Amino acid sequence: MSGIRPLRMVSVAAIGATAGYSACHYWNTTFFQFSTVHAESPPSDAQAALKKMVWKGFTELKLEKAEMVNHNVRRLTFALPDDQSITGVSPITSLLTRHTPEGGFIPVFRPYTPVSANDQPGYVTFMVKKYPNGKGSGKMHSLKPGDSMLFKPLHEFDYKPNEYSAMTFVAGGSGITPIYQLTRAILDNPEDKTKIALVYANNSEEDILLKNEFDDLAQKFPDRFNRTYVVSKTTPENEGTYQKGYITKAILSQVMPHKLNERNVKVLVSGPPPMIEAVAGAKGGFGWTQGSLGGILGELGYNKEEVHKF
Ligand SMILES: Cc1cc2nc3c(=O)[nH]c(=O)nc-3n(C[C@H](O)[C@H](O)[C@H](O)COP(=O)(O)OP(=O)(O)OC[C@H]3O[C@@H](n4cnc5c(N)ncnc54)[C@H](O)[C@@H]3O)c2cc1C
């Protein structure tokens, strides 16, 4: 990754010459920040050099590398303006992409959630699942290293350490990415005592994203984090390894025993609309509002304030 850094100043100048005003402003600002950092003597503490991105409207980032992680999910790594830049966003924040399809004139906006840490210097990484004829995911899967995409932070959910004593995360498919961002932020903070139970549903074992990462967290924080994988199509080899089928009331009651004697809980539900509807009731306003609480969580006695649907 560091091998392409020296080229960046050259490409910055080239883009500055041809792009519109906002891109010019952005890259020129970046150029001067870049020069300043390198003109100073190196900081004693590498962390001291880190600087949060200044997000003003949409920012252009270049794809540095990409790889398929399974049959329909691509991991994409975009370069931040320089080695000391971090996205600096707080959990849970996605980055809203914008592009105009070729031959069209109506821009397409889709959020994707970084799976790299928000204080990771130099780059930001996403995992994007491709949908047939998907406008946003199709674009993200078509990008080649060196291509650019426009991004803007989109804050989804406010989290304050220790705000809840226990949280349950119910995720399906690529809906896991915002959940991963928050899980890491909570567990990486030694001051935060929140306990987390994750229930993560997928079609097959191959579709489980970030499994190694979640398994590592479960090993590292056995008292604070447990995870349950639910797989609808098991194979003879992995039969018994996963909960088979779909997310049920029995599975959720098993991982959420704290509900019985604690009110200070929060449940986040993130995934495809049919899963959200089954677990917590459909969202309202064509997906823009939370809608009323229903589904399994409604049956289990949760109230609207205790549940957030993505
Ligand atoms: C807060 C937030 C964070 C997100 N983060 C990520 C992320 O990190 N990675 C990621 O891959 N996605 C993520 N998404 C989903 C992403 O924003 C898009 O909705 C997804 O890529 C589909 O968009 P599209 O333009 O490709 O498909 P569209 O052009 O909108 O739809 C194409 C077809 O796919 C179907 N479809 C669309 N979305 C879904 C779905 N969720 N489940 C089942 N069928 C669907 C449609 O019904 C349609 O038939 C996130 C969504 C939200 C709200």
The ligand as an SDF file (V2000), in Angstrom:
LIG
                    3D

 53 58  0  0  0  0  0  0  0  0999 V2000
  -26.6880    2.5010    6.9880 C   0  0  0  0  0  0  0  0  0  0  0  0
  -26.4240    1.5360    5.8640 C   0  0  0  0  0  0  0  0  0  0  0  0
  -25.1670    0.9890    5.7220 C   0  0  0  0  0  0  0  0  0  0  0  0
  -24.9200    0.0740    4.6870 C   0  0  0  0  0  0  0  0  0  0  0  0
  -23.6740   -0.4630    4.5850 N   0  0  0  0  0  0  0  0  0  0  0  0
  -23.4480   -1.3920    3.6230 C   0  0  0  0  0  0  0  0  0  0  0  0
  -22.1680   -2.0170    3.5030 C   0  0  0  0  0  0  0  0  0  0  0  0
  -21.2210   -1.7230    4.2410 O   0  0  0  0  0  0  0  0  0  0  0  0
  -22.0030   -2.9590    2.5370 N   0  0  0  0  0  0  0  0  0  0  0  0
  -23.0290   -3.3010    1.6740 C   0  0  0  0  0  0  0  0  0  0  0  0
  -22.8160   -4.1720    0.8050 O   0  0  0  0  0  0  0  0  0  0  0  0
  -24.2330   -2.6940    1.7520 N   0  0  0  0  0  0  0  0  0  0  0  0
  -24.4630   -1.7550    2.6840 C   0  0  0  0  0  0  0  0  0  0  0  0
  -25.6750   -1.1350    2.7350 N   0  0  0  0  0  0  0  0  0  0  0  0
  -26.6640   -1.3890    1.6640 C   0  0  0  0  0  0  0  0  0  0  0  0
  -26.3540   -0.4400    0.4650 C   0  0  0  0  0  0  0  0  0  0  0  0
  -26.4750    0.9100    0.8650 O   0  0  0  0  0  0  0  0  0  0  0  0
  -27.3120   -0.6450   -0.7270 C   0  0  0  0  0  0  0  0  0  0  0  0
  -28.6430   -0.5970   -0.2750 O   0  0  0  0  0  0  0  0  0  0  0  0
  -27.0550   -1.9840   -1.4320 C   0  0  0  0  0  0  0  0  0  0  0  0
  -25.7440   -2.0010   -1.9630 O   0  0  0  0  0  0  0  0  0  0  0  0
  -28.0570   -2.1730   -2.5930 C   0  0  0  0  0  0  0  0  0  0  0  0
  -27.9960   -1.0500   -3.4320 O   0  0  0  0  0  0  0  0  0  0  0  0
  -27.9350   -1.1820   -5.0160 P   0  0  0  0  0  0  0  0  0  0  0  0
  -27.9950    0.2190   -5.5680 O   0  0  0  0  0  0  0  0  0  0  0  0
  -26.8150   -2.0420   -5.4500 O   0  0  0  0  0  0  0  0  0  0  0  0
  -29.2800   -1.9680   -5.3600 O   0  0  0  0  0  0  0  0  0  0  0  0
  -30.6110   -1.3070   -5.9260 P   0  0  0  0  0  0  0  0  0  0  0  0
  -30.3350   -0.7460   -7.3000 O   0  0  0  0  0  0  0  0  0  0  0  0
  -31.1620   -0.3610   -4.9020 O   0  0  0  0  0  0  0  0  0  0  0  0
  -31.5200   -2.5920   -6.0070 O   0  0  0  0  0  0  0  0  0  0  0  0
  -31.2200   -3.6570   -6.9400 C   0  0  0  0  0  0  0  0  0  0  0  0
  -31.9730   -4.9190   -6.5720 C   0  0  0  0  0  0  0  0  0  0  0  0
  -31.4420   -5.4600   -5.3350 O   0  0  0  0  0  0  0  0  0  0  0  0
  -32.4870   -5.5580   -4.3450 C   0  0  0  0  0  0  0  0  0  0  0  0
  -31.9340   -5.1410   -3.0560 N   0  0  0  0  0  0  0  0  0  0  0  0
  -31.4140   -3.9320   -2.7550 C   0  0  0  0  0  0  0  0  0  0  0  0
  -30.9820   -3.8930   -1.4870 N   0  0  0  0  0  0  0  0  0  0  0  0
  -31.2460   -5.1150   -0.9710 C   0  0  0  0  0  0  0  0  0  0  0  0
  -31.0360   -5.7010    0.3020 C   0  0  0  0  0  0  0  0  0  0  0  0
  -30.4540   -5.0260    1.3290 N   0  0  0  0  0  0  0  0  0  0  0  0
  -31.4160   -6.9880    0.4660 N   0  0  0  0  0  0  0  0  0  0  0  0
  -31.9900   -7.6930   -0.5290 C   0  0  0  0  0  0  0  0  0  0  0  0
  -32.2130   -7.1820   -1.7660 N   0  0  0  0  0  0  0  0  0  0  0  0
  -31.8520   -5.9150   -1.9690 C   0  0  0  0  0  0  0  0  0  0  0  0
  -33.5710   -4.5990   -4.8140 C   0  0  0  0  0  0  0  0  0  0  0  0
  -34.8510   -5.0120   -4.3640 O   0  0  0  0  0  0  0  0  0  0  0  0
  -33.4570   -4.6900   -6.3340 C   0  0  0  0  0  0  0  0  0  0  0  0
  -34.1470   -5.7980   -6.8290 O   0  0  0  0  0  0  0  0  0  0  0  0
  -25.9490   -0.2530    3.7650 C   0  0  0  0  0  0  0  0  0  0  0  0
  -27.2140    0.3130    3.9150 C   0  0  0  0  0  0  0  0  0  0  0  0
  -27.4640    1.1830    4.9580 C   0  0  0  0  0  0  0  0  0  0  0  0
  -28.8440    1.7800    5.0840 C   0  0  0  0  0  0  0  0  0  0  0  0
  1  2  1  0
  2  3  1  0
  2 52  2  0
  3  4  2  0
  4  5  1  0
  4 50  1  0
  5  6  2  0
  6  7  1  0
  6 13  1  0
  7  8  2  0
  7  9  1  0
  9 10  1  0
 10 11  2  0
 10 12  1  0
 12 13  2  0
 13 14  1  0
 14 15  1  0
 14 50  1  0
 15 16  1  0
 16 17  1  0
 16 18  1  0
 18 19  1  0
 18 20  1  0
 20 21  1  0
 20 22  1  0
 22 23  1  0
 23 24  1  0
 24 25  2  0
 24 26  1  0
 24 27  1  0
 27 28  1  0
 28 29  2  0
 28 30  1  0
 28 31  1  0
 31 32  1  0
 32 33  1  0
 33 34  1  0
 33 48  1  0
 34 35  1  0
 35 36  1  0
 35 46  1  0
 36 37  1  0
 36 45  1  0
 37 38  2  0
 38 39  1  0
 39 40  1  0
 39 45  2  0
 40 41  1  0
 40 42  2  0
 42 43  1  0
 43 44  2  0
 44 45  1  0
 46 47  1  0
 46 48  1  0
 48 49  1  0
 50 51  2  0
 51 52  1  0
 52 53  1  0
M  END
$$$$
